[in-house]
Amino acid sequence: MKSAAICIVLIFVHYVSIINGDVDDIPITMKEFRAVENSLDFTGKVALVTGSNSGLGSATPIGLQLDLTIPGNVAKLVNETIKAYGHIDILVNNAGIGSFAPIQDPKFKEVYLESRAINEEAQIDLTRLVAPYIVNRNGTIILMASLFARSPVTSSAAYSMGKNALIAFAMTLTHDLGSNCRVNVISPTVIDGTRIFRLLDPSVRPTLIASQIAASTLKRAGVPMDIAKSVIYLSSPLASFINGKELQLDGGLSISIL
């Protein structure tokens, strides 16, 4: 089966090379083919995933229960990880909260500050501390945003602003951290089974999922494993030429009709 898989890869790359007219100009070695074959082997890699006690985080992988908004906890998380494993190859900034309130709500500022503390400030602090380790290992950083960042809905100002800030932050990191670190963003739609989804009014959940299914070109709702697969892909050598991109995971929900 392995030889058959390699053969398929050889045929595919040869086909692409013929299209580009560069068969003789860019030789491809067997070592490179072997690297593709083994690209999802994360043996020896250390992945630090925040917000990993449920939903998207638990579907991806570590195990410290910390409130990242409490001073000192971000440093503790990084120090404990380095103490246990010696290095960090992958950072997945998945921690976040879904805070919603209309702008005229008397508690809007409170909701905004709560959202900003975890959705922005904790992500920035953690990334700053982890970045040197990632760069040293030629690793990758993934930030979890949301489709709400670019398509806000009613009462989502606090949440949408925070997620939009993460996208801008990620794009800046691609310049600041140099060529030894890839930084990308995943922006999911509402995902069934996540903590944020469970915080929604139970009476609206079925309607929300039904509307997602109806609007999606794949005709199904997203689940945490859909996001986990994308995180694994972006963390692997298969995505070695992908940097500074926002991957919108919505099952075709945002495809234009025209």
Disulfide bonds with the S-S distance in Angstrom:
none
